[in-house]
């Protein structure tokens, strides 16, 4: 429930702090007292755009903050709210700053407006006489019908089966489209030209990199030759090779002594050194430092530059491009048969989608009958006994939700035609129809808190009493706050709040307070008789409240 509401520096509201209850509550007061401001402030908690002109004192920030506490069953139905809770509660605030900007917070942490909408869209709902979300938004009809079947196993099975089939169909369709896109027959000649161009160069593995390394060595030939000559000079002057041979012979003298092991180890190292010397000398001798070799390497690298420019900088990139191009050519050679195969699979899957769609439509038609019965029962409770409500189903092109086009129709007079809600319902009828729909769907998936802003407009007398009873029934599933001018509705509430305004100095300020006892009788009487409360009005108010207690 909305446990606490705090509003400061917002339009006529200077500072308001009020506690609410988990029950049916009404806000009453004269027109213009500020009831609509409270609804507007609650709208900010839902994530509605802030009207920064409503900041009372432009030098200060305006704050709207609501603290919600939840029943265990509600949290089980909305498990994703858990990550936003703090000690089991949720505090949401909107701050309008003097800088003409707004800040949103959940439990003190700054969040985006979209997060506020996502979270609070599950918690709070504001329904007014101008609210067309249930009556006039045709896009909401299918989700509402499906929510009616949220516990129906046959419907859920049919829906899951359809969505799986449709998902598989989309994957196949995408696979076929990608195959056709990636295997454009008009590119066949060009691909063949590219393959021939690369293959004509007879490019070897890592050839470009090896040639570049060799060329670098050849271009440093002078440095290499000087280094080798200096090395040979030192080697000949010290007669290093002969010294190694002598050392090798003398190390044999240690055989049979305690140093035999160390002597043999050194002997092996001397042999390794001799091998390394031979290898260095041999490799130097094999090097081709001729100008012809340098020229040949440069010509080959120049010849390969064009491939590098078109297909990749490295040998591996060029060869990889060649491999992929060959694969594409191979696919193109089997293009027609592969395309035909994919098209057959796609058609088979689409046929499966339509079969599943038919099963889903059958289940939805069954749900539609049940929903119509439920809404008509609610309408009957609200005094709309003539005509009736029904859900009409039409076929359309399938999408992720099926192939059903859902319409909500109403007949307001017995024997009349069923028409779309927006064309048939008006005034008090629209209020009752909207209230009936809200009663049905909130019972299926309740909000934590429901706010009804003068939804009883256009009704009176016995029908008003029925509307009040309906609000009281809804309060069994959700905390209900109703703003009303009807004494029949107000008298049925569990708790009463009075909205009024006073002139304080040069300013007008709106206030809200909870009222009890005789003050409740007086305020309900004022709804009956106006500003001047008569004895008759007081007596009638007491009778209404007494009837409520019964």
DOPA-477733 format. One record per residue (C-alpha): residue in one letter; x, y, z. Coordinates in steps of 0.1 Angstrom, whole numbers, plus 5000, padded with zeros to 4 digits. Example, Ala and Ser with C-alpha at 12.3 -4.5 7.8 and 13.67 -1.06 7.14 Angstrom:
<pts>
["A" [5123 4955 5078]]
["S" [5137 4989 5071]]
</pts>
This chain:
<pts>
["X" [5000 5000 5000]]
["X" [5009 5036 4997]]
["X" [5019 5040 5034]]
["X" [5032 5076 5033]]
["X" [5029 5105 5009]]
["X" [5050 5136 5012]]
["X" [5046 5167 4990]]
["X" [5064 5200 4994]]
["X" [5065 5233 4974]]
["X" [5042 5219 4947]]
["X" [5016 5244 4933]]
["X" [4992 5252 4962]]
["X" [5007 5225 4984]]
["X" [5034 5240 5007]]
["X" [5041 5210 5030]]
["X" [5020 5178 5031]]
["X" [5027 5146 5049]]
["X" [5000 5120 5052]]
["X" [4997 5083 5060]]
["X" [4973 5060 5041]]
["X" [4958 5026 5048]]
["X" [4955 4992 5032]]
["X" [4917 4997 5026]]
["X" [4891 5017 5008]]
["X" [4899 5054 5014]]
["X" [4882 5086 5000]]
["X" [4894 5121 4994]]
["X" [4866 5146 4996]]
["X" [4866 5184 4994]]
["X" [4853 5214 4975]]
["X" [4862 5218 4938]]
["X" [4895 5236 4935]]
["X" [4907 5227 4969]]
["X" [4936 5207 4956]]
["X" [4925 5171 4951]]
["X" [4937 5171 4915]]
["X" [4971 5183 4926]]
["X" [4974 5152 4948]]
["X" [4966 5130 4918]]
["X" [4991 5150 4897]]
["X" [5018 5145 4923]]
["X" [5010 5107 4924]]
["X" [5014 5108 4886]]
["X" [5050 5120 4891]]
["X" [5056 5089 4911]]
["X" [5044 5068 4882]]
["X" [5070 5085 4860]]
["X" [5049 5111 4842]]
["X" [5067 5141 4828]]
["X" [5071 5169 4854]]
["X" [5054 5203 4848]]
["X" [5082 5225 4862]]
["X" [5058 5254 4863]]
["X" [5041 5238 4893]]
["X" [5071 5246 4916]]
["X" [5056 5269 4942]]
["X" [5087 5288 4952]]
["X" [5111 5288 4923]]
["X" [5140 5294 4946]]
["X" [5134 5260 4963]]
["X" [5131 5225 4951]]
["X" [5097 5207 4950]]
["X" [5095 5172 4963]]
["X" [5070 5144 4958]]
["X" [5078 5112 4977]]
["X" [5058 5080 4983]]
["X" [5067 5051 5005]]
["X" [5051 5018 4997]]
["X" [5049 4986 5017]]
["X" [5038 4953 5002]]
["X" [5020 4921 5011]]
["X" [5038 4888 5006]]
["X" [5014 4876 4979]]
["X" [5020 4908 4959]]
["X" [5058 4904 4960]]
["X" [5054 4868 4948]]
["X" [5034 4880 4918]]
["X" [5061 4907 4911]]
["X" [5094 4890 4919]]
["X" [5115 4915 4899]]
["X" [5106 4942 4925]]
["X" [5128 4925 4950]]
["X" [5160 4941 4938]]
["X" [5145 4976 4945]]
["X" [5133 4970 4980]]
["X" [5149 4982 5012]]
["X" [5137 4966 5044]]
["X" [5107 4954 5025]]
["X" [5096 4988 5014]]
["X" [5100 5011 4984]]
["X" [5104 5048 4985]]
["X" [5101 5067 4953]]
["X" [5107 5104 4949]]
["X" [5107 5130 4922]]
["X" [5125 5163 4929]]
["X" [5119 5194 4907]]
["X" [5149 5216 4910]]
["X" [5151 5254 4907]]
["X" [5175 5248 4877]]
["X" [5143 5237 4858]]
["X" [5154 5200 4859]]
["X" [5141 5170 4876]]
["X" [5157 5141 4895]]
["X" [5141 5106 4901]]
["X" [5152 5084 4930]]
["X" [5143 5049 4943]]
["X" [5153 5043 4980]]
["X" [5176 5073 4977]]
["X" [5194 5061 4946]]
["X" [5192 5083 4915]]
["X" [5176 5064 4886]]
["X" [5163 5072 4851]]
["X" [5127 5081 4845]]
["X" [5123 5049 4825]]
["X" [5133 5028 4856]]
["X" [5107 5047 4876]]
["X" [5080 5039 4850]]
["X" [5091 5002 4848]]
["X" [5090 4997 4886]]
["X" [5060 5019 4895]]
["X" [5040 5006 4865]]
["X" [5036 4973 4886]]
["X" [5028 4991 4919]]
["X" [5005 5021 4913]]
["X" [4977 5027 4889]]
["X" [4957 5060 4885]]
["X" [4923 5057 4869]]
["X" [4903 5088 4861]]
["X" [4872 5097 4842]]
["X" [4895 5107 4813]]
["X" [4915 5075 4814]]
["X" [4911 5057 4781]]
["X" [4937 5030 4785]]
["X" [4911 5003 4791]]
["X" [4883 5017 4770]]
["X" [4898 5031 4739]]
["X" [4933 5017 4734]]
["X" [4927 4988 4711]]
["X" [4963 4976 4715]]
["X" [4956 4968 4752]]
["X" [4927 4944 4744]]
["X" [4948 4913 4735]]
["X" [4972 4916 4765]]
["X" [4941 4920 4787]]
["X" [4924 4890 4773]]
["X" [4956 4869 4777]]
["X" [4959 4881 4813]]
["X" [4925 4866 4819]]
["X" [4939 4832 4810]]
["X" [4971 4835 4831]]
["X" [4962 4804 4851]]
["X" [4945 4785 4823]]
["X" [4967 4755 4815]]
["X" [4952 4747 4781]]
["X" [4956 4784 4770]]
["X" [4991 4787 4783]]
["X" [5001 4754 4765]]
["X" [4986 4767 4733]]
["X" [5004 4801 4736]]
["X" [5038 4785 4744]]
["X" [5034 4761 4715]]
["X" [5026 4790 4691]]
["X" [5054 4812 4703]]
["X" [5080 4784 4699]]
["X" [5067 4776 4664]]
["X" [5068 4813 4655]]
["X" [5103 4818 4669]]
["X" [5115 4788 4649]]
["X" [5098 4801 4618]]
["X" [5115 4835 4622]]
["X" [5149 4818 4625]]
["X" [5144 4798 4593]]
["X" [5132 4828 4575]]
["X" [5162 4848 4586]]
["X" [5185 4819 4576]]
["X" [5170 4818 4541]]
["X" [5172 4856 4537]]
["X" [5208 4856 4548]]
["X" [5216 4828 4524]]
["X" [5201 4846 4494]]
["X" [5218 4879 4505]]
["X" [5252 4863 4509]]
["X" [5250 4843 4477]]
["X" [5242 4868 4451]]
["X" [5245 4851 4417]]
["X" [5255 4884 4401]]
["X" [5288 4883 4421]]
["X" [5298 4849 4407]]
["X" [5320 4862 4379]]
["X" [5337 4887 4402]]
["X" [5344 4860 4427]]
["X" [5359 4838 4400]]
["X" [5381 4867 4389]]
["X" [5394 4872 4425]]
["X" [5401 4835 4430]]
["X" [5420 4833 4397]]
["X" [5440 4865 4406]]
["X" [5452 4852 4439]]
["X" [5459 4817 4427]]
["X" [5479 4830 4397]]
["X" [5505 4844 4422]]
["X" [5511 4810 4437]]
["X" [5514 4825 4472]]
["X" [5532 4803 4497]]
["X" [5525 4800 4534]]
["X" [5540 4830 4552]]
["X" [5558 4840 4520]]
["X" [5555 4878 4523]]
["X" [5567 4879 4559]]
["X" [5597 4855 4551]]
["X" [5607 4876 4521]]
["X" [5605 4909 4541]]
["X" [5627 4893 4568]]
["X" [5653 4881 4543]]
["X" [5653 4914 4526]]
["X" [5660 4932 4559]]
["X" [5689 4909 4565]]
["X" [5703 4914 4530]]
["X" [5700 4952 4533]]
["X" [5721 4950 4565]]
["X" [5747 4929 4547]]
["X" [5776 4953 4554]]
["X" [5770 4953 4591]]
["X" [5767 4915 4591]]
["X" [5799 4910 4571]]
["X" [5819 4933 4594]]
["X" [5806 4914 4624]]
["X" [5815 4881 4610]]
["X" [5850 4892 4599]]
["X" [5857 4906 4634]]
["X" [5845 4874 4649]]
["X" [5867 4853 4626]]
["X" [5897 4874 4634]]
["X" [5893 4869 4672]]
["X" [5887 4832 4666]]
["X" [5919 4827 4646]]
["X" [5941 4848 4669]]
["X" [5932 4827 4699]]
["X" [5932 4794 4680]]
["X" [5900 4787 4698]]
["X" [5891 4755 4679]]
["X" [5925 4739 4687]]
["X" [5922 4750 4724]]
["X" [5888 4733 4725]]
["X" [5903 4701 4712]]
["X" [5931 4703 4738]]
["X" [5906 4709 4766]]
["X" [5885 4680 4754]]
["X" [5916 4656 4756]]
["X" [5927 4668 4790]]
["X" [5892 4664 4805]]
["X" [5895 4627 4799]]
["X" [5923 4626 4825]]
["X" [5896 4631 4852]]
["X" [5880 4598 4845]]
["X" [5880 4576 4876]]
["X" [5884 4605 4899]]
["X" [5858 4623 4921]]
["X" [5857 4651 4895]]
["X" [5848 4628 4866]]
["X" [5811 4639 4866]]
["X" [5819 4676 4865]]
["X" [5846 4670 4838]]
["X" [5822 4651 4816]]
["X" [5796 4678 4819]]
["X" [5821 4705 4808]]
["X" [5832 4682 4780]]
["X" [5796 4681 4767]]
["X" [5794 4719 4768]]
["X" [5827 4722 4749]]
["X" [5813 4699 4722]]
["X" [5781 4720 4720]]
["X" [5803 4751 4716]]
["X" [5821 4734 4687]]
["X" [5788 4725 4671]]
["X" [5775 4761 4674]]
["X" [5807 4775 4658]]
["X" [5803 4751 4629]]
["X" [5766 4760 4625]]
["X" [5773 4798 4625]]
["X" [5800 4794 4600]]
["X" [5779 4772 4578]]
["X" [5749 4795 4578]]
["X" [5770 4825 4570]]
["X" [5785 4806 4541]]
["X" [5750 4797 4528]]
["X" [5738 4834 4527]]
["X" [5733 4848 4493]]
["X" [5743 4885 4494]]
["X" [5743 4890 4457]]
["X" [5725 4921 4443]]
["X" [5705 4897 4421]]
["X" [5689 4881 4451]]
["X" [5679 4915 4465]]
["X" [5664 4925 4432]]
["X" [5645 4892 4429]]
["X" [5630 4897 4464]]
["X" [5619 4933 4457]]
["X" [5603 4922 4424]]
["X" [5583 4894 4441]]
["X" [5572 4917 4469]]
["X" [5562 4944 4444]]
["X" [5542 4917 4425]]
["X" [5523 4908 4456]]
["X" [5515 4944 4466]]
["X" [5483 4944 4446]]
["X" [5471 4914 4465]]
["X" [5479 4930 4498]]
["X" [5460 4962 4487]]
["X" [5429 4942 4477]]
["X" [5427 4912 4500]]
["X" [5448 4917 4532]]
["X" [5481 4930 4545]]
["X" [5495 4896 4556]]
["X" [5499 4863 4537]]
["X" [5474 4846 4560]]
["X" [5448 4873 4554]]
["X" [5451 4869 4516]]
["X" [5450 4831 4518]]
["X" [5420 4832 4542]]
["X" [5402 4855 4517]]
["X" [5410 4830 4490]]
["X" [5395 4801 4510]]
["X" [5363 4820 4518]]
["X" [5359 4831 4482]]
["X" [5362 4795 4471]]
["X" [5335 4785 4496]]
["X" [5312 4811 4483]]
["X" [5317 4799 4448]]
["X" [5310 4764 4459]]
["X" [5277 4776 4476]]
["X" [5268 4795 4444]]
["X" [5272 4763 4424]]
["X" [5244 4747 4446]]
["X" [5225 4779 4451]]
["X" [5192 4769 4435]]
["X" [5188 4736 4452]]
["X" [5198 4751 4486]]
["X" [5174 4779 4482]]
["X" [5146 4755 4473]]
["X" [5154 4734 4504]]
["X" [5153 4764 4527]]
["X" [5120 4776 4511]]
["X" [5104 4742 4517]]
["X" [5115 4742 4553]]
["X" [5103 4778 4558]]
["X" [5068 4769 4543]]
["X" [5066 4738 4564]]
["X" [5073 4758 4595]]
["X" [5048 4786 4585]]
["X" [5022 4759 4581]]
["X" [5030 4747 4616]]
["X" [5027 4783 4628]]
["X" [4992 4786 4613]]
["X" [4982 4753 4629]]
["X" [4994 4765 4663]]
["X" [4977 4799 4657]]
["X" [4944 4782 4650]]
["X" [4948 4763 4683]]
["X" [4956 4795 4702]]
["X" [4926 4813 4686]]
["X" [4904 4785 4698]]
["X" [4916 4789 4733]]
["X" [4913 4827 4732]]
["X" [4877 4824 4719]]
["X" [4870 4802 4750]]
["X" [4886 4829 4772]]
["X" [4867 4856 4754]]
["X" [4834 4840 4765]]
["X" [4845 4837 4801]]
["X" [4858 4873 4801]]
["X" [4825 4886 4786]]
["X" [4806 4867 4814]]
["X" [4828 4882 4841]]
["X" [4825 4918 4828]]
["X" [4787 4915 4822]]
["X" [4783 4903 4858]]
["X" [4802 4934 4870]]
["X" [4781 4956 4848]]
["X" [4750 4940 4862]]
["X" [4762 4949 4897]]
["X" [4767 4985 4885]]
["X" [4732 4987 4872]]
["X" [4739 4982 4835]]
["X" [4716 4953 4829]]
["X" [4705 4960 4793]]
["X" [4726 4951 4763]]
["X" [4759 4936 4773]]
["X" [4797 4934 4768]]
["X" [4815 4909 4745]]
["X" [4849 4902 4731]]
["X" [4850 4899 4693]]
["X" [4878 4880 4676]]
["X" [4890 4885 4640]]
["X" [4919 4869 4621]]
["X" [4949 4889 4609]]
["X" [4985 4883 4597]]
["X" [5004 4863 4624]]
["X" [5031 4879 4646]]
["X" [5047 4870 4678]]
["X" [5013 4872 4696]]
["X" [4993 4851 4672]]
["X" [4969 4858 4645]]
["X" [4941 4872 4666]]
["X" [4927 4908 4663]]
["X" [4907 4914 4695]]
["X" [4879 4940 4699]]
["X" [4859 4949 4730]]
["X" [4823 4957 4720]]
["X" [4794 4970 4740]]
["X" [4756 4972 4735]]
["X" [4741 4997 4758]]
["X" [4704 4989 4750]]
["X" [4686 4957 4747]]
["X" [4682 4947 4711]]
["X" [4708 4973 4699]]
["X" [4740 4967 4680]]
["X" [4773 4959 4695]]
["X" [4797 4987 4689]]
["X" [4833 4995 4698]]
["X" [4836 5009 4734]]
["X" [4846 5044 4722]]
["X" [4815 5046 4700]]
["X" [4789 5033 4724]]
["X" [4799 5043 4759]]
["X" [4797 5078 4772]]
["X" [4793 5097 4805]]
["X" [4782 5076 4834]]
["X" [4780 5045 4812]]
["X" [4817 5049 4804]]
["X" [4825 5053 4840]]
["X" [4807 5021 4850]]
["X" [4821 5001 4821]]
["X" [4857 5013 4830]]
["X" [4851 5004 4866]]
["X" [4838 4969 4856]]
["X" [4869 4962 4835]]
["X" [4892 4975 4863]]
["X" [4874 4952 4888]]
["X" [4879 4921 4866]]
["X" [4915 4927 4856]]
["X" [4928 4940 4889]]
["X" [4915 4908 4905]]
["X" [4936 4888 4880]]
["X" [4968 4907 4886]]
["X" [4963 4933 4914]]
["X" [4982 4966 4917]]
["X" [4994 4974 4951]]
["X" [4976 5008 4951]]
["X" [4947 5020 4929]]
["X" [4938 5056 4926]]
["X" [4903 5065 4912]]
["X" [4900 5101 4903]]
["X" [4863 5110 4900]]
["X" [4856 5078 4880]]
["X" [4820 5081 4894]]
["X" [4813 5112 4873]]
["X" [4780 5110 4855]]
["X" [4763 5086 4879]]
["X" [4741 5092 4909]]
["X" [4716 5077 4933]]
["X" [4714 5039 4935]]
["X" [4740 5035 4908]]
["X" [4765 5056 4928]]
["X" [4760 5033 4958]]
["X" [4767 5003 4935]]
["X" [4799 5021 4922]]
["X" [4810 5026 4958]]
["X" [4804 4990 4967]]
["X" [4825 4980 4936]]
["X" [4853 5001 4948]]
["X" [4850 4985 4982]]
["X" [4853 4951 4966]]
["X" [4883 4961 4946]]
["X" [4899 4972 4979]]
["X" [4900 4935 4989]]
["X" [4928 4930 4963]]
["X" [4945 4964 4964]]
["X" [4947 4995 4985]]
["X" [4921 5020 4970]]
["X" [4922 5058 4971]]
["X" [4891 5074 4955]]
["X" [4885 5110 4949]]
["X" [4848 5116 4948]]
["X" [4820 5142 4950]]
["X" [4793 5115 4956]]
["X" [4781 5110 4992]]
["X" [4769 5075 4983]]
["X" [4805 5065 4973]]
["X" [4822 5084 5002]]
["X" [4800 5069 5028]]
["X" [4812 5034 5019]]
["X" [4849 5041 5026]]
["X" [4869 5028 5056]]
["X" [4889 5060 5060]]
["X" [4882 5096 5051]]
["X" [4905 5124 5041]]
["X" [4895 5160 5037]]
["X" [4912 5184 5012]]
["X" [4908 5221 5018]]
["X" [4926 5254 5011]]
["X" [4933 5284 5033]]
["X" [4946 5319 5028]]
["X" [4978 5324 5047]]
["X" [4990 5360 5044]]
["X" [4992 5367 5007]]
["X" [4992 5330 4997]]
["X" [4966 5303 4992]]
["X" [4977 5269 5006]]
["X" [4961 5235 5001]]
["X" [4959 5210 5031]]
["X" [4949 5174 5035]]
["X" [4940 5158 5068]]
["X" [4923 5126 5080]]
["X" [4889 5131 5095]]
["X" [4868 5109 5118]]
["X" [4835 5108 5136]]
["X" [4813 5139 5134]]
["X" [4836 5156 5110]]
["X" [4830 5128 5085]]
["X" [4793 5132 5090]]
["X" [4796 5169 5084]]
["X" [4817 5166 5052]]
["X" [4795 5139 5037]]
["X" [4765 5161 5045]]
["X" [4782 5190 5026]]
["X" [4784 5167 4996]]
["X" [4746 5163 4998]]
["X" [4736 5199 5004]]
["X" [4765 5221 4994]]
["X" [4783 5247 5016]]
["X" [4753 5253 5039]]
["X" [4749 5220 5058]]
["X" [4713 5214 5067]]
["X" [4698 5192 5094]]
["X" [4683 5171 5067]]
["X" [4717 5166 5051]]
["X" [4733 5157 5084]]
["X" [4706 5132 5090]]
["X" [4710 5117 5055]]
["X" [4748 5115 5059]]
["X" [4744 5096 5092]]
["X" [4720 5072 5075]]
["X" [4744 5066 5047]]
["X" [4773 5059 5071]]
["X" [4750 5037 5093]]
["X" [4740 5017 5062]]
["X" [4777 5013 5054]]
["X" [4784 4998 5088]]
["X" [4756 4973 5082]]
</pts>
